[in-house]
Amino acid sequence: MKNIKNTVKNIFYSIFLGAWVIGFSFAQAQTTDSGRFEIQREKVNSLIDERQKRFGDFDKSLEQKTGIFGVFKTKKDMQKSMNILQSIISADNTILQETKKLIELKENEQQKSSRLAQEYETQLSAYISTLKKLQDENEKLRKQIKNQKYNGEKVYFFIFTSIILLLILLYPKLYQLLKNRKIR
């Protein structure tokens, strides 16, 4: 009986330890992924800030007029505006690529979280099933012990009854034997 209690206790501790380890690994994986996500998000934000700065430079270049009397734009002014606009387009392409990476990281993080949650639930279900089996086994053993006690009580009752019956049956002979001995 003590062995069964120890086994149930060990299973309970195993379930607790397993749940703790799974939870810790889940948190660790999320922290790692969240760290990568934050780095990627900061990279995208810095690219957006850089693009805004270039767009401000583009606005200034559109207002610059270095032609005759500062009234007209020269070819050089227009080329400078076009170069800035090309760098803005290049920055937009880079932002789109980095944003795509950011979205992929977020999707991977969600998939990993979902997978870990599923694994956790599967292991927890297995632990619960094992615990239920042990509880059923424990109940069965308790019933066996109770039956053995009941059977033992039956045996003691049978032996006691047999002895009484034997004494009742043998009493007249013993009495006569004792009486015969006293007479002599």
N, C-alpha and C positions, 0 to 999 in steps of 0.2 A: 504494500500500500504506500509506504514511504517512497519507494522507487518510482511509483506512478506519479506521485506529487512532484518529485524532483524532475521527472521527464516533462510534465506539464509546465513546470516553472521554467525549465530550460527552453522549451518551445516558445513560451511567452517572451522570455528575454531575447531569443533569436528574432522573433517578430519585431520587437521594439528596436533592436539593433539594426535589423534590415531596413526598417522604415526610416530610421535616423540616417543611415548611410545613403539611402536613395535620396532622401530630402537634401542631404549635404551635397551630393553630386549634382542634383538638379539645380541647387542654388549656385554652385561653383560654375556649372556650364552656362547658366544665365548671366552670371557676372562677367565671364569671359566674352560671351557674345554681346552683351550690353556694352562692354568696353570697346569692342571693335565697332559697334554701331555708333557710339558716341564720337569716336575718332573720325569715322566716315562722315558723320553729320557735321562735325566742325570743319572738315575739309570742304564740304559742299557750301557751308555758310561763308567760308573765307573766299571761295570762288565767286559766290554771289556778290560779296562786298567788292571784290576786285572788278567784277563786271560793272557794278554801279559806278565805281570810280572812273572806269573807261568811258562809260556813257556820259558822265559829267565832262570828261575831256572832249568827247565828241560834240557835245553841246557848245563848248567853248570854241572848238575849231570851226563850227558852223558860223559862229558870230564873228570870227576873225576875218578881217578884210585888209590885206596888205597891198592891195593894188593901188592904182593911181588915186591919190588923195585919200586913201583909206575907204573908198566907196565901193570898190569892186574886189571880188575874190580872184586870186591868181590861180594858175594851174597848180602851183605848189600847195596852196591852201586846200584846194579840192583833193589833191593827192593825200595830204595829211589826214583829212577827214575820212577818206576812203580807207586808208590804212588803219585808222582807229576803229572804223566800222568792221573791217575784217577781223581785227583782234577781238571785238565784241562777239562776232559770230563764232570765232574759234573758242572763246570763253563759254559761249552758250552750248556748243557741242561738248566741251569738257564737262560742263555742269550737268548736262543730260546723261553723259556716261557715268559720272560719279553718283548721280541720283539713282540711276539704274542699279549700280552696285549697292547703294544704300537700301533700296527696296529688296534686292536679293538677300542682303544680310538680315533684314527684318523678316522676310519669308522663311529663311533658314532657321532663324531664332524661333519663330512660331512653330515650325515643323519639329524642331528639336524639343521644344517644350511639350508639344503634343505627344511626341514619341515617348519622352521620359514619363509623362503623366500616364500614358497607356501601360508602359512597363511597370510603373509603380502600382497601378491598379491591378495588373496581372499578378504581380508578386504578392500584393496584399490579399488578393482573392485566394491565392495558393496557401498563404499563411492561415487565413481564416478557415479554409477547407481542412488543413492539417489540424488546426486547433479543434475543429468540430469532430474530426475522426478521433482525436485523442479524448475528447470529452465523452464520445459514444463508447469508446473502449473502457474508459474509466467507469462509466455507468454500468457497463456489462460486467466488469470485474467486481464492482460493489454488489451487484445482484448475485454473482457467483459466491462471494464471501457470505452474503446473507443466506443463500441456499445451503452452503456448507455448515453454517451455524445451525440452521434449522435441521439439517440432516444429522448433525452432531447431537443436537438435543433429542432427536428421535432415537438415535442409537443409545444415548444414556437412559432415556425412558424405557426402551426395550430391555436393556440390561437390568435396570432396576426392577422392572416388572417381572422379568424372568427370575431374578433372585428371590423376590417376594413369593412368586408362584412356587418356586422350588422349595422354599422354606415351608410354605403352607402344605405342599404335598408331602414333604419329608417329616413334618412336625410329628405326626402320629408315630411314625417309626422311631424317630429320635426319642420321643417321650417314652415309648415302650422300652427302648434300649436303656435309657437312663433309669427307668424304674426297675428293670431287671438287674441292673448293676447295684442299685441301692439295696435290693433284697439280698443279695448274696453277701 
